[in-house]
Amino acid sequence: MPTKNSYDLSHDLLEKYSVSIPRYTSYPPAPEWTEDFKIEDFLSANDLANKNKTPISLYFHLPFCESQCYFCACNVVISKKKSIVNLYLEHIKKEISNLGNLINKNRSVEQIHLGGGTPTYFNPMELKELFSEIKEHFNISKNCETGVEIDPRVTTQEHLQCLSELGFNRLSMGIQDFDPKVQETINRIQPFEETKQTFEYSRDLGFQSINVDLIYGLPFQTKDSFKRTIDLIVKLNPDRIALFHYAHLPQLLKHQDKYIPANALPSSREKITIFQSAVKALTDNSYVFIGLDHFAKPDDELAQARKNKTLHRNFQGYTTKSECDLYGLGISSISNVQNTFSQNIKKLNPYYETIDLNKMPMFRGFVLNQDDLLRREVIMKILCHGVISKSEIEEKYNINFDKYFGFEIEKLKELERDALILNPQSSILNPRIEVTPLGQFFLRNIACVFDYYLQRKNGKQKIYSKSI
């Protein structure tokens, strides 16, 4: 965890490591996946998961929003015509039924997440209809972690009451920034009092955990303005906080190119100052810095998982459900079943057409080989635990760590000189690579050293967000 001294970052160091690299919510990263992926690969992985009786995490992508947030990079459908959900609901229910028929009922669902878009774009009756279909086709554990993303601007008390009655126990709400000028520029007007009312009603209904999403690096954001946002967040007292780095990708996202004034964006140095200030304010108020962009209260499961080295990372960020196979449903959703990744079709009409043909709506994926599995574990240990036990990896994969990763060990020497890692060559009893407090700010840079596709296959030509 960062200490006070870890906040003294030099401009040269920030410039050196401000590069375009993956966020590593998966390894290999999604741009490496291929449309040559076969449905049979997914079915084989699912058969193995059935045989192993692995628990299940379900993700449902509900893509609709009433208006476009200009910072957003999610796959969303903007419409004020709420009737648009009818056709989507019909088809995702069919996808649920088809997938449910492939999965053994002795496998328990330990995690459910509704994401988007804005899941509360759906009215309470539509949410009940969706959840009824889920319960009919899957074996949901009594202790299932059931979460949903909500937008306080469109989420009513009736929505929250409905979600509570359905058994949802976790909420995640976008806030981004409370500064009026920033909100106006990103097209997301969300007053503090409105958000506070949503918090209070959610607490009254007994939701076990509330997460908030914030973004640093937005247009017109300053250290002082964002500090005021953090102070208001502390008053709301969420259980978890995701502090994301704004990814400005106008070459990919036309709305960013059109509406986000590039000259209003803080520089890399200003962004890290904003981040440092936010980290200090949150840790001073007893939040634990989990890593990358996540914070949690000390008694929260995420903080405990970090401490106990059971933390996991997937497409929703950090999670405690490392043992689960992930199945994604709806457009653009991602599955991670055994040694495969797969992604659904991204557009509505092709998705509908594929479902109508009673086919699985996947359009690309990846089958991990032994080297991928090894590198994925090393990268996740960096991101989740901040330490790699060489002997543990050697025993599990039957390798000599320093010999297998000779190319990477050489590249790590520069990170070691910059005090981002400790890699003592003389430690025979407990050989390990350990992230320093300073290195916590550069986890993506450390992890990318072990990325075969980035380092040796011209992965840098692909478009990724800046690390800082």
N, C-alpha and C positions, 0 to 999 in steps of 0.2 A: 504494500500500500504506500502511496506517496507520502513523503515526509515534507516538512516545511522547506528544506533545502532543495527538494526536487523541482520546485517551481522556478528556480533560477536558470532559465533556458536562454542560451545565447542566440542572437540573430543568425549567426553563421550556421549553427546546428539546425535551426528551424528551416533555413533555406536549403540546406543540404538534403534534408529528409522529407521535404515537401514534394512528393512525387506521386504519379498516378499509379496506384496499385489496388488490388482487390480488397474487399472488406472481409473476405473469408467467412461469410455465413455458410459457405460450402467449400470443400476442396475435392476435386478441382473446381475452380470458379465457373459460374454458369456460361460465360462466353466460350469456354472450352467444350461445352456439350455439343452434340451433333444431332442432326435430323436423320442420321442413319440408324439411330437407336430403334430397336425393334420392340413391339409390344410383347413379343415372346420373352425378351429379357426381363421385362417387368413381371410377367406371369411366373417365370422361373424364380425370381427373387421372392415373390409373394408366396409361392409354394414352400420355399425354404423357411420363410417367416412363419407360415402355418405349422410347419414341422417343428420349429423351435419354440412355438407358442409365445413369441415375443409380444409384449404389450404394444398398444397402439396410441399414437397421437393423431388427431384429425384436425385439419385446417380447412376452412371453408372461405373462399374468396367471394365477397359480396361487393361488387365493384362500383356501385352507383353513388354519386354525390350530386347535390343540388347546384353547387358552383365549384369552379376550379380554383384551388389554392395554387398560386403561381410558383411556389417553391417545390411542389410535389413531383415526385418521380415515380409514383405508384401507377399501376395499370387501372385507370378509372374510366367510368362512363358518366358524362355530365348530362343531366336531364332534370327538368322540373316536373316532368310527366311521370308521376309515381306509378302509373299503370304499367310502365316499362318492366317492372319487377315480375309481372305475372308469367311471362314467357320464360324468364330466367329461373324462377322458382319451379316451374314445371320441369325444366330440363335438369336442374341440379338435383331434384328429387329422383329423377330417373338415373342419374349418375350415382347417387347414393345407393339406390337399389341394386344396380349392376355391380358396384364395388362390394357392397355388403354380401352379395352372393359368392364372392371369391374368397372371403375371409372367414376362417373358422370361428365359430361362436365361442369357443373356449379361450379366445384371445380377448383380453379386457382392454377397453378404451380408458386410458389413464389421463388423457389430456384432450380437450376440445377448445378450439379457438376460432372465433368468427372475426375475420379481418376484411379490409377493403382498401379503397372506398369507405363507405359509411354504412356499417351494418344496420344502424338505426334509421337509415333511409327506409328500410322495411318497417311496416307498421306492426304493432304487437300481435295481431292475428296472423300475419304472415310469418313472423318469427316463431310463433307457436306451431304453425304448420310445418315449417322447416325442421324444428327440433323434434317434433313427433315422428317425422320420417327418419331422423337419425336414430332415435331410440328404438324404432321398429327393426332396424337392420344391423345394429351394432350392440355389443355387450358392454354397456357403460358401467364402469366401476362405481361403487358407492362413494369412493374417495376421489372421484375424477376432478381434476383441476379444470374448471370450465370458465374460459375468459372470452371477453368481447371488447372490441374497440368501439368507442362511442365519441360522438362529436357533441359537446355541450350546447352548441348552437341549435341543434335539431333534435336532441334527445329530450323527450318529455318524461314527466313523472310516471306516466302510464307505461312508457318503454321500460323504465327501470323496475317498476313493480312487476311487469311481465317477466323480465329477465331473472329477477330474484325468484319468482315462483317456479320458473323452469329449472332452477338449480344453479344458475350462473353465480360464481363466487368471486370472480376477479374482473376488474374493469381496467381498461387502458384508454386514456383520453388525450387527444392532441391539444396542446396549448401553444407551443412554439415560442411565443414571446408576448408579453402583455403591453409592450410599448405601442401607443396608438399609431405613430408614424410607420413603424415596422409593419403593424397589422394592416394598415391601409395599403402599403406597397405590395404586400404578398396576398392581398385580397382575402384576408381572414380576420374580420372584425369580431373579436371575442372578449367582451369586458370581463374584468375580474369578478365582479359581483355575480354575473351569470354563471361563471365556472364554479364559484363558491357555492351557489345554490345547488348545483348538480352534485358537488362533493357532499354537502350536508345531507341531501336526500339519500344518496348512495350509502352513506354511513348509517343513517337511520334504518335502512333496509337490511343492514348486516353484511354487506359485501366484505369479504375477508381481506382483500388486497386491492389497492388502487395504484396504478402506474400513470405517470404523466410523461408525455413526450415534449421535449424542448429542442430547439435548433439554435446553434451558434454559427455565426458567419452570414446572417441574413442582411439584406440591404438596410443601411442607416443604423445598424446595430453598433453600439459602443460598449465599452467595459462598464461604464456607469449606468447606462440604460438597462443592460442585461442584469446587472447587479440588483436593480430594483425589481426586475422580474423574479430573480432567485429569492429575494426577500419575501415576495408575495407567495411563491411556491412553498417556502418554509412554513408560512402561515396556514396553507392548505394541508400541510402535513401528509403528503402521499407516502405510501409504503416503498415505492420504487420510482426511480427517475431515469429516463433514457435521455441523454444529452447528445443529440446527433450533430454531426458536422454537415452543414449545408453543402450539397453537391451541385455545383453550378455546371450544367452540361447542356448549354444552348444548342450545341451541334446535334444533340439527340432529342431534346425537349423543346418544341417550337414555342410553347407558352413561356418558358424561361427566356428564350431569345427575344420574344416580343415585349414582355412585361417587366422583367427584372433588369433594372439599370445597372450594368456592370460597373460603372464608375461609383456606384453607391455601396458596393460590396467592400467590407473591411479587408485589408491586406492579410497575408498569411501571418505576419507578426501580430497584427491587431487581433486576428481570430484566436491565436494561441493565448494572447493576453486575456481575452474574454473567457476562454476555456479555463485558464489557470485560476482566474478570479472566481469562476463558478465552482470549480473543484474545491477551492479553499473554503468558500462560503458553505458548501454542502457538507464537507467533512468537519468543519467547525460546528455544524449543527447535527453531528453524530451520524451522518450518512456514511456508509462504507463504499469506497470506490472499488467497484467490482472489476473494472477493466474496460478499455476502449471508451465506451460511452454509457455505461450503466452504473447506477448507484442504488443502494438499498439500505434500509434500517438494519442495525446489527442483528436483530432477532428474525429478520426475514429469511426465507428459505434460500434465496440467492446468496446472501451473505454467508449463511451456514455452509452452503455447497462450495463456495469459494474457499472457505476455511478448511473444509473436509476433503477438498480436491475431488468433488463429485459434480462440479459445474460442467455444463454442456453448452454448445453454441449451435444454433440452426438459423433458419430463415426469419424467425421472429426475434433473433438476438440471443441473449443468454437465457438458459433454462435449466431446470433441475431434472428433466426427464431424459437422461442420456440413454436409457435402456430401450426407449420406444422406437418403433418404426413409424415414420411420418407419412401420412397419406393426405395429399392435397386435392380438393375438389373445387370446381368452378374454374372460370377462365384464368389462365396464367399461373394457377397454383402449382406448387412444387411438391413432389413426393421424394422421400429418401427411404427406400425399402432395402434392407440388407446392404449389398454392395452396389446399389444402383441409385442414380438420380433420374428423375423424369419431370417434364413440365408440360402442363396443359396448353392447348391452343389459346392465343391471347385475345382474339376478336370474337364478338358475340355470334355473328351469323355462322362462321365456320364451326364454332363450338356447337351451336344448335343443330347444324346439319349432321355433324358427326354423331351426336347423341341420338338423333332421329334414326340413324343407320344402325343403332345399337352397338356402336364401336366405342372404344376407349378414346377420349379426346386428347391424347398425348401427341406432341409434335416434335419433341426432341428429348434427349437424355444422355446418359453416360453410364457405362459399366466400369467400375473401378478395378484395376489390376492390383497385384500385391504391392507394387511400389506406391501406387496411389493411396492405398490403405495405410501404409507405413507413414507416408508424408502427411496424410490427413491427421493421423494421431499426433505426430510431432507438432504440427501447426496448431491443433486444438489445445495441446498442453501449454503452448506458449500463450495463447489467447485466454485460456480459462484458468490456468494455474500459475503461470509465470515461471515455470520451472520444468526442465526435461531431465529425468533420471536416465542417464545413458544405459545403465545396467538393466533397467526395467525394459527399455526398448530392445536392447540386445537379446534378452531372454525371450521376449515375446515373438520377435521376428527372426531370431537366429542369425544375427549379423554382428559385425564389429562396427560400432557406431562411427568412430572416427575414420575408419577405412571406407565404409559405405558412403559417408557424407564428407569425403575429403574435399570436394569442390566447395561445399557449404562451409566447412570449418575454416577454410581460407577466407571466405567472405565475412565470416563472423568476427575475424580479428579486427576489422575496422570498427564494427559495432562495439567491440570490447574496448578499443582505444578511446571511443567516444563515451565510455562509461554507461552504455545502454544495457550491457549484459555482463555477467561474470562467467567465465569459462576456464576455471583453474585446471591447468594441465597436470598438476602435481597431486590432485586429489584421487588417490587410488581406491580408497575405501568407499567413497561416495561420489563418483564422477557425475557431474551435472552441469547443465547450462541454466543459469538463473537470470531472470530479468531484474534489473535494478529499479529503484524508485523512479529514477529519471527515465528509464526504459519503458515504464508504464505508459508514457505519452507516445511511444513509437512502436506499439505492439505489432501493427500491420507491417512496419518496416522490418521488424525482426522476423516475423512469420514468413514474409515473402522470400527470404533467403532460401527456404526449403521448398519453394514452389517450382517444381520442375518445368512447368509450362511457361512460367514467367521468365525464368532465368535462362532456359536453354532452347526455347521454341518460339522466340520472338513474341512472347505474350505482351510485351510493352506496346505493341502496335494496337492492341485492343483498348477501348475507351473505359477508363476507370476514374473514380473521383480521386482528388488529391488526398493524401494521408493527413495533411495539416491545412 
